[in-house]
């Protein structure tokens, strides 16, 4: 094997390790499984390294391999993959459109100059992670593919083997659920209180 | 798109597709023009953009030493 190629590959993997692990963690929700997933994706990436035409697309390429590895295994684990992939949409009250921004613009909060900026600043990374991890599989995966990994709707649809419209609707529902969870957290953690000291916002 | 300018409601309908860069250039340009002149929609778009950035950041997490060591071992054997 060309030593130069091997070295460049190793440098890229070293550079992207946190990003790959973080993405794998959001997909698997388990640190051990996330490690397994990254190791498997890296091995697959090396095996197909010659297929990478544009080295500048290394991150997008390996993120795709990681997503593909996860989705294949995830589908395989289910007896009826197509049914299991579809979230239960019947009577799914909680996935109705929900906007955190609109909630933060209720009259009782408007004595703040910028309630949305304040709450955004008070939300911790772990709050966002918890809200993401709480999403049903199909919704969470759609958000990870598009928002975290940066795939287009078309790419996400191909990875999941579903129509683009399905990706679009899952994303819309996922974002509604995510924002609802963050709103509930903001209320429970007192982030809407004027004297809350947990952040750097109140300007 | 239609010939009449988009309403705030229509802008919000397309907002996520716009932020996801999934719109054709003409529609995206129309939304940008609207956002330039509409404080309400601009604030909403900025909020959603910031929240998306926070979600993207959730895909970054310190890789444990055990994984780094494993990857190093793996790559030495390629």
Interface residues (C-beta under 8 A of the other chain):
Chain A: X1 X6 X9 X10 X13 X14 X17 X18 X19 X20 X21 X22 X23 X25 X26 X31 X35 X38 X39 X42 X43 X46 X100 X101 X116 X120 X123 X125 X128 X129 X132 X143 X144 X146 X147 X148 X149 X150 X152 X153 X168 X171 X172 X175 X178 X179
Chain B: X16 X17 X20 X21 X22 X43 X44 X47 X48 X50 X51 X52 X54 X55 X56 X57 X58 X59 X60 X61 X62 X63 X64 X66 X67 X68 X70 X71 X72 X74 X75 X78
